[in-house]
Amino acid sequence: MNKVSITDEIYMRRCIQLAKNGRKNAQPNPMVGAVIVHNGKIIGEGYHVRCGEGHAEVNACASVNKEDEHLLKESTIYVSLEPCSHYGKTPPCADLLVSKGFKRCVIGCKDPFAKVQGRGIQKLKDAGIEVTVGVLEEECKALNKRFMTFHALQRPFVTLKWAE
């Protein structure tokens, strides 16, 4: 288990904050935020805006200034949910992170979706990227409780109200 620092928690909180921007349009995909940090400075951030479009990691990488792209190899990317590892409407985000050569990836929680389930993490590790998983894990899971319940437990998330 990797050590979790206060710094990791601060940047993961920013990921969660960004992810909430996708609340209306990301469905049925989960809300995900990503932050790229180099030497204590945020150089890129993004979130999953709309289903079928670029994921948080793609948008974060795209937001990095051209003159700062060379810094990615020395940077840490924070992501609230494990990067996807399969082809769907978009290419795998894990492959993008490997191709950019990130030094480290900090992940809020694992993705329970059957086509991911740890495969994104393994791709990153196999490429030599240092991976830390479980930073603010409960908060990251709570962000997507419907998605998590459906994929982890194969049942819908139900909210009941009782009035008398």
Helices and strands as residue ranges (DSSP letters): H 6-19, G 20-22, E 33-38, E 41-47, H 56-62, G 66-74, E 76-81, H 93-100, E 104-109, H 119-126, E 130-133, H 137-143, H 145-153
